[in-house]
Amino acid sequence: MQAVSVKGLNKTFGSGKNEVKALKDVSLDIAEGEIIGLLGPNGAGKTTFISILTGLLEKDNGSVNVLGLDLDKDLEKIKGGIGVVSGFSMVSIDLTVTEFLRFFGMLYGVKNLEKRIVEVMKLVGIFERKDEISKDLSSGFKQRLVIAKSLLNSPKVLFLDEPTVGLDVEIAVKVRELILELKKQGTTILLTSHNLYEVEQLCDRIALINEGKIIALGTIKDIKGMLRLSTKIIVVCDDAKKASSFIAKMKEIRKIEMKGNTLHIELEGRDTRKILNALIDAKVGLESFSLVEPSLEDAFIQLVKKR
């Protein structure tokens, strides 16, 4: 069963010369228990897409189905089964962590609220801070608090809009670990992020969106396979200039860039043995020879340029 199903979604802001088509015939299905990443440059339509799915914005046309419910007919029921986290969420309220969660739990109509507050605090690792004032927490703990708030109603679908933006590395790692734990519990997650490493670590599939359109959809392997991405080699040797001139005319070489005693080489194919043997024959004092696989970032940049 699809936890989220979107068909032909459109959204336009403004009119005339000021018209901006934020979403153009977007369709996307997300399976139950799946983490899918929605990637795109600033202004691509990511936040608009999530805002419509969570009822914060009205769509122009198209259909949206969440948890088997039609967005147009059952928005309030849908809200009861979803959670939303933004990396730009502000926690500037003069309440303790427990009071903060109690306030929103009452708004959400959460049953057995006090028990649930303790559960979510322990889940996200803020139970020890339960009596601290929310606005005085560090940015990392504020973000954990926002995630805890979004989990109060035990959502089956969680929308995460840049959940680790602005966090230091250690806290961001903890948030990613939490996201994976939620997946283990069966939560369906739609994640937007500019951090491509984060997406590779977390997502089952990714959707690339640019100028309001989804331009690619699939696993990370699928996305990389859509393009003829070059294999890259990094070579460190005693005489990089001699090494560069020795292999420059080989048909396997697409591009060579020299930085000190290091060569960054792009290949036409994946046969690195000829390059290695040539460098050995050249007697350039080879120190290291390492293969760099094409990254999701490479694929993303190429797909956007191609588009």
C-alpha positions in Angstrom: 0.0 0.0 0.0 1.1 3.5 -0.7 1.3 5.8 2.3 1.4 8.8 0.1 0.1 9.1 -3.5 0.3 12.4 -5.5 -0.9 12.7 -9.1 -0.6 15.8 -11.4 0.0 18.3 -8.6 0.2 22.0 -9.6 0.8 25.2 -7.7 1.2 28.7 -9.0 2.0 31.9 -7.0 1.2 35.4 -8.3 -0.2 36.2 -11.8 0.8 37.9 -15.0 4.5 39.0 -15.1 4.8 38.0 -11.4 3.5 34.5 -11.9 5.7 31.7 -10.6 4.9 28.0 -11.2 6.2 26.4 -8.1 4.9 22.9 -9.0 4.3 21.5 -12.5 2.3 18.3 -12.8 4.2 16.5 -10.0 3.4 12.9 -9.3 5.0 10.8 -6.6 4.1 7.6 -4.7 5.7 6.7 -1.3 5.4 3.2 0.0 4.6 2.4 3.6 7.8 2.3 5.7 9.9 3.9 3.0 12.3 6.9 3.4 12.3 8.9 0.2 14.5 12.0 -0.3 13.2 15.0 -2.1 16.3 16.9 -3.5 16.6 20.1 -5.4 18.2 23.5 -5.5 16.7 26.5 -3.6 13.4 27.4 -5.1 12.9 24.0 -6.8 9.5 23.4 -5.0 10.4 21.2 -2.1 8.9 23.2 0.7 5.8 24.0 -1.4 5.3 20.3 -2.1 5.5 19.4 1.6 3.3 22.4 2.6 0.5 21.2 0.3 0.7 17.6 1.5 0.4 18.7 5.1 -2.4 21.1 4.5 -0.5 24.4 5.0 -1.0 25.4 1.4 -3.9 24.9 -1.1 -3.1 23.2 -4.4 -4.3 24.5 -7.7 -5.2 21.1 -9.0 -4.2 17.5 -8.9 -4.9 14.7 -6.3 -3.2 14.0 -3.0 -3.9 10.9 -1.0 -2.3 10.3 2.4 -2.8 7.1 4.4 -5.7 6.2 2.1 -7.5 9.5 2.7 -8.2 12.2 0.1 -6.6 15.6 1.1 -9.6 17.5 -0.2 -12.1 15.6 1.8 -10.3 14.3 4.9 -7.6 16.9 5.8 -8.4 16.8 9.5 -8.1 13.0 9.6 -4.9 13.2 7.7 -3.4 15.7 10.2 -4.1 13.2 12.9 -1.8 10.7 11.3 1.2 12.8 10.2 4.0 14.7 11.8 6.0 17.7 10.4 9.5 18.8 11.3 11.3 21.8 9.8 15.0 22.6 10.2 14.0 26.2 10.6 11.6 25.6 13.5 11.9 28.1 16.2 11.5 27.2 19.9 11.1 30.5 21.7 8.5 29.7 24.3 8.9 30.2 28.0 7.9 26.7 29.0 9.8 23.7 30.2 10.4 20.8 27.8 7.6 18.9 29.5 5.2 21.8 29.5 6.0 22.5 25.8 5.1 18.9 24.9 2.0 18.9 27.1 0.8 22.1 25.4 1.0 20.7 21.9 -0.2 17.3 23.0 -3.4 18.9 24.3 -3.8 20.7 21.0 -3.4 17.4 19.1 -5.8 15.6 21.4 -3.2 12.9 22.3 -4.5 10.1 24.5 -2.6 9.1 27.6 -0.6 12.3 27.1 1.7 12.2 30.2 2.8 8.6 29.3 3.4 9.6 25.7 5.4 12.7 26.7 7.8 10.5 28.6 8.0 8.0 25.7 8.9 10.7 23.0 11.4 12.4 25.3 13.2 9.2 25.9 13.1 8.3 22.2 14.7 11.5 21.0 17.1 11.7 24.0 15.8 14.8 25.9 14.3 13.2 29.0 17.1 14.5 31.2 16.2 18.0 30.0 12.5 17.7 30.8 12.6 20.5 33.4 14.7 22.9 31.4 13.2 26.0 29.7 12.7 25.2 26.0 14.0 28.5 24.6 17.3 28.1 26.6 18.1 24.7 25.0 21.0 24.4 22.5 20.1 24.3 18.8 20.6 20.5 18.8 18.2 19.9 21.7 15.7 22.4 20.3 15.6 20.3 17.1 15.2 17.1 19.2 12.3 18.8 21.0 10.6 19.8 17.7 11.0 16.1 16.5 9.5 14.9 19.9 6.6 17.3 19.3 6.0 15.9 15.9 5.9 12.3 17.3 3.4 12.9 20.0 0.5 11.7 17.9 2.4 8.6 16.8 2.4 9.6 13.1 2.5 7.0 10.4 3.9 9.5 8.0 6.6 12.0 8.9 7.6 15.0 6.8 11.1 16.2 7.5 12.1 19.5 5.8 15.8 20.1 6.3 15.9 18.4 9.7 19.6 18.8 10.3 20.2 22.2 8.9 22.3 24.4 11.1 23.2 21.5 13.5 26.8 20.6 14.3 28.1 17.3 13.0 27.7 15.3 16.2 24.0 16.3 16.7 23.2 15.8 13.0 24.5 12.2 13.4 22.2 11.7 16.3 19.2 13.0 14.4 20.0 10.7 11.5 20.2 7.7 13.9 16.8 8.7 15.2 15.4 8.9 11.7 16.6 5.3 11.0 15.1 4.2 14.3 11.7 5.6 13.3 11.9 3.8 10.0 12.5 0.5 11.9 9.3 1.2 13.7 7.4 1.4 10.4 7.2 5.2 10.0 7.1 6.5 6.4 9.3 9.5 5.9 9.6 12.2 3.2 12.9 14.0 3.7 14.2 17.2 2.1 17.8 18.0 2.4 20.7 19.8 0.7 23.1 17.3 2.4 23.7 14.7 -0.3 25.7 12.5 2.1 22.7 12.5 4.5 20.4 11.4 1.7 22.7 8.6 0.7 22.8 7.4 4.3 19.1 7.5 4.9 17.0 7.2 1.8 15.6 4.1 0.0 14.8 6.2 -3.1 15.3 9.8 -4.1 13.3 12.2 -6.2 15.2 15.1 -7.9 13.0 18.2 -8.4 14.1 21.2 -10.4 12.0 24.2 -11.4 8.8 22.6 -10.0 9.2 19.3 -11.9 10.5 15.9 -10.8 13.3 15.2 -13.3 14.5 11.8 -11.9 13.2 9.2 -9.5 14.7 6.0 -8.3 17.3 4.5 -6.0 20.7 6.2 -5.7 22.1 3.5 -7.9 19.4 4.2 -10.5 20.1 7.9 -10.4 23.8 7.4 -10.9 23.1 5.0 -13.7 21.0 7.5 -15.7 24.1 9.4 -16.6 27.5 8.6 -18.1 29.4 9.7 -15.0 33.1 9.6 -15.3 35.3 7.4 -13.1 37.9 9.4 -11.2 41.4 8.4 -10.1 43.6 10.3 -7.6 47.3 9.7 -8.2 50.1 10.8 -5.9 53.7 10.5 -7.2 57.1 12.2 -7.0 57.0 13.6 -10.5 53.4 14.6 -11.3 54.4 16.7 -14.4 56.1 13.7 -16.0 53.3 11.4 -15.1 50.7 13.8 -16.6 52.6 14.1 -19.9 53.2 10.3 -20.1 49.5 9.4 -19.9 47.8 12.5 -21.4 47.3 11.1 -24.9 45.9 7.7 -23.8 42.4 7.2 -25.1 41.1 6.2 -21.7 41.9 9.7 -20.3 39.2 12.4 -20.4 40.8 15.1 -18.2 43.8 15.5 -16.0 44.2 18.2 -13.3 47.5 18.6 -11.5 47.8 19.9 -8.0 51.3 19.8 -6.6 52.3 16.1 -6.7 48.8 15.0 -7.0 46.9 14.2 -10.3 43.1 14.2 -10.5 42.2 12.1 -13.5 38.8 11.5 -15.2 38.4 8.4 -17.3 36.2 7.6 -20.3 35.5 4.1 -19.0 36.3 2.1 -15.9 39.5 0.3 -17.0 42.0 1.6 -14.6 44.6 -1.1 -15.1 46.1 0.5 -18.2 46.6 3.8 -16.4 48.2 2.1 -13.4 50.6 0.0 -15.6 51.5 3.1 -17.6 52.4 5.1 -14.5 54.5 2.2 -13.2 56.3 2.0 -16.6 56.9 5.8 -16.5 58.9 5.4 -13.2 57.4 8.6 -11.7 57.7 7.4 -8.1 54.2 6.3 -7.6 53.0 6.7 -4.0 49.3 6.1 -4.2 46.6 5.2 -6.8 43.0 5.5 -5.6 39.7 5.1 -7.4 36.8 7.5 -6.6 33.3 6.3 -7.4 30.9 8.8 -8.9 28.8 10.4 -6.1 25.2 11.4 -5.8 26.3 15.0 -5.9 27.9 14.3 -9.4 24.7 12.8 -10.6 22.6 15.6 -9.2 24.6 18.3 -10.8 24.7 16.6 -14.1 20.9 16.0 -14.1 20.1 19.6 -13.3 22.5 20.8 -16.0 21.0 18.4 -18.5 17.5 19.5 -17.6 
